[in-house]
């Protein structure tokens, strides 16, 4: 057990960490699976049938069957509009499940890295938001994620929270991939232009896993428990769409017939209320001091367009 590690075993122990990744089938989890880490970290990616955050017994049983050193919890119910209608499911995964997970991890002395979202904010008075700013979610998804954060901070003595914003990659479902398909199949595409956002390239997190775990170790005895992890610079959905539009024309070597139309957030129909500004302040100087590097979101969007386009062309 970890509590009984001898000093002579410490070096070898640190090189053989067992890391449980919950939600490994999503964008970030897939990026972690695809990385070739030059360490002896052993990663475990249970399916939702093996470890279901909506099932208290499933969480306890899985953690009882092995001794993990770290948990990276990427698992969440992320359908923002769906959360308004399926409140019980959203709450059971994003709040209650995280509460049970944090309690079990703390009892078993497992370090916990919990992933959260910019949706815990909503009011625009103080954006870009700093990690310890007061939260004010404006929809049910944001509320459940906010409550999940509170559960981690309350129930785990050293658990940390890392907030992402508008995650994108070549995998799963995200704005970049959806926009590629829309621009290739519709004569008119309307995109919100007045909503200020941050972006998180999924691969940036996966390539920095080792450094993030090192950062966790450094902060165990401090009060630094909430971090923002976003690409440098801010944007709007319309600005991102314009980059996708231009990159598609370059790759396809032709002009797109689609008209890209900017609209106001108030014109966009949605079951869930959205904020005009959920930008997250990310302390890049602090990350750089800890050897954590970020890529340009503009370059990353272009890369995702090139990586995702062949599959999307096969689908349409």
Order of alpha helices (4+ residues) and beta strands (2+ residues): alpha-beta-alpha-beta-alpha-beta-alpha-alpha-alpha-beta-alpha-beta-beta-alpha-beta-beta-beta-alpha-alpha-beta-beta-alpha-beta-alpha-alpha
